[in-house]
Amino acid sequence: MKLDDYIAVSGMPNVYKLVTNKANGLILSDLDTGKTKFYPVRKHQFTPMASVAIYTLEDTIPVVDVFSRMKEKQKDLPVPKASDDKMALLEYFEHIVPDYDEDRVYVSDIKKVIKWYTYLNDRKIFELVANSEKELANSEEE
């Protein structure tokens, strides 16, 4: 699963799709409305989903892999709300990433991961990305 074009923006609640970049910022598209807007680097920090990782006891694991695990286990282990109590979030995350580093991964990080996952999953982004990867693989085979 590649989420290279999906960006989290500081001070903004959602994840956005990259349209293009400029020297002084990014033009991003809202996933709900499709409207584009310019976000300047002077005001915002940008975090591409592909660059986010979760600390484990030995190394790091990309958040995309965490999302995949959450998707796989969603039927047996429902994703909690980010507003649930701390213990419920920690227990859930321990099932998803059993070897996460408890000293470096905070509850606020877990809440972000859950918010991002829920937002992207509700908009069927994981299915869109998977379908586009399959189409790309099929066109390369031909």
Secondary structure per residue as TSV (DSSP state, phi and psi in degrees):
chain	resnum	aa	ss	phi	psi
A	1	M	-	360.0	124.1
A	2	K	-	-112.7	124.2
A	3	L	-	-120.0	38.7
A	4	D	T	-60.5	-32.7
A	5	D	T	-91.0	5.0
A	6	Y	E	-105.5	128.5
A	7	I	E	-126.4	136.1
A	8	A	E	-95.9	137.6
A	9	V	E	-117.1	130.1
A	10	S	T	-61.6	139.3
A	11	G	T	80.8	-1.3
A	12	M	-	-120.5	142.9
A	13	P	S	-79.7	-18.5
A	14	N	S	-113.9	-175.8
A	15	V	E	-106.6	141.6
A	16	Y	E	-123.4	159.0
A	17	K	E	-99.0	133.6
A	18	L	E	-71.2	127.3
A	19	V	E	-97.3	-54.4
A	20	T	E	-161.1	164.5
A	21	N	E	-117.1	152.1
A	22	K	E	-125.7	169.0
A	23	A	T	-61.8	-31.0
A	24	N	T	-111.5	15.7
A	25	G	E	163.4	-167.1
A	26	L	E	-126.1	148.0
A	27	I	E	-103.1	119.2
A	28	L	E	-121.0	152.0
A	29	S	E	-108.6	133.0
A	30	D	E	-72.9	131.3
A	31	L	T	-70.1	-24.9
A	32	D	T	-83.9	-48.3
A	33	T	T	-96.6	-24.1
A	34	G	-	81.5	-2.1
A	35	K	-	-72.4	143.1
A	36	T	E	-101.3	152.2
A	37	K	E	-150.6	147.8
A	38	F	E	-89.2	131.1
A	39	Y	E	-118.4	113.5
A	40	P	E	-77.8	148.4
A	41	V	T	-70.6	-21.3
A	42	R	T	-67.5	-27.6
A	43	K	T	-105.5	-27.7
A	44	H	-	-126.8	156.4
A	45	Q	-	-112.6	146.1
A	46	F	E	-117.4	137.1
A	47	T	E	-129.0	103.6
A	48	P	E	-66.6	135.9
A	49	M	G	-56.4	-33.0
A	50	A	G	-67.7	-18.8
A	51	S	G	-97.5	-5.4
A	52	V	-	-83.2	137.1
A	53	A	E	-139.7	156.2
A	54	I	E	-108.8	131.8
A	55	Y	E	-68.9	134.1
A	56	T	B	-116.1	177.3
A	57	L	S	-66.2	-26.7
A	58	E	S	-106.5	-33.4
A	59	D	S	-156.6	-140.0
A	60	T	E	-131.0	159.8
A	61	I	E	-126.5	130.5
A	62	P	E	-60.7	143.7
A	63	V	H	-62.7	-25.5
A	64	V	H	-62.7	-38.5
A	65	D	H	-69.0	-36.3
A	66	V	H	-63.2	-43.5
A	67	F	H	-59.3	-41.5
A	68	S	H	-61.9	-42.8
A	69	R	H	-64.1	-41.1
A	70	M	H	-62.5	-41.3
A	71	K	H	-64.3	-43.8
A	72	E	H	-63.5	-38.5
A	73	K	H	-95.1	3.8
A	74	Q	T	-61.7	-34.3
A	75	K	T	-69.1	-41.9
A	76	D	T	-85.7	-30.5
A	77	L	S	-131.3	91.6
A	78	P	-	-61.0	145.1
A	79	V	-	-73.8	126.2
A	80	P	-	-73.2	166.3
A	81	K	-	-78.3	149.3
A	82	A	T	-64.1	-19.5
A	83	S	T	-88.2	-1.7
A	84	D	S	-64.6	166.3
A	85	D	-	-67.8	158.8
A	86	K	H	-54.9	-44.1
A	87	M	H	-65.9	-38.0
A	88	A	H	-64.8	-40.5
A	89	L	H	-66.1	-44.7
A	90	L	H	-64.1	-41.7
A	91	E	H	-63.8	-44.1
A	92	Y	H	-62.1	-47.7
A	93	F	H	-65.2	-31.9
A	94	E	H	-65.2	-31.4
A	95	H	H	-71.9	-34.7
A	96	I	H	-78.7	-47.8
A	97	V	S	-126.8	84.4
A	98	P	T	-62.0	-26.3
A	99	D	T	-105.0	25.6
A	100	Y	B	-67.3	150.0
A	101	D	-	-81.8	106.5
A	102	E	T	-65.1	-22.0
A	103	D	T	-80.6	-24.8
A	104	R	T	-113.4	-11.3
A	105	V	-	-106.7	114.2
A	106	Y	-	-94.8	165.6
A	107	V	H	-59.9	-36.4
A	108	S	H	-62.3	-34.8
A	109	D	H	-66.9	-42.6
A	110	I	H	-63.3	-40.8
A	111	K	H	-61.7	-41.6
A	112	K	H	-61.7	-46.0
A	113	V	H	-60.5	-43.6
A	114	I	H	-66.4	-42.5
A	115	K	H	-61.6	-46.8
A	116	W	H	-62.1	-46.6
A	117	Y	H	-60.0	-48.5
A	118	T	H	-61.3	-44.0
A	119	Y	H	-62.1	-48.1
A	120	L	H	-69.4	-39.2
A	121	N	H	-67.4	-40.9
A	122	D	H	-61.7	-27.9
A	123	R	T	-97.8	9.8
A	124	K	T	59.6	30.2
A	125	I	H	-66.8	-37.2
A	126	F	H	-63.0	-38.6
A	127	E	H	-68.9	-40.8
A	128	L	H	-61.6	-43.7
A	129	V	H	-65.7	-44.0
A	130	A	H	-62.6	-42.3
A	131	N	H	-65.2	-41.0
A	132	S	H	-68.4	-33.3
A	133	E	H	-67.9	-38.6
A	134	K	H	-65.4	-43.0
A	135	E	H	-61.9	-40.4
A	136	L	H	-64.8	-42.4
A	137	A	H	-64.9	-39.8
A	138	N	H	-67.0	-39.1
A	139	S	H	-70.4	-30.0
A	140	E	H	-72.1	-32.1
A	141	E	H	-69.2	-33.5
A	142	E	-	-78.7	360.0
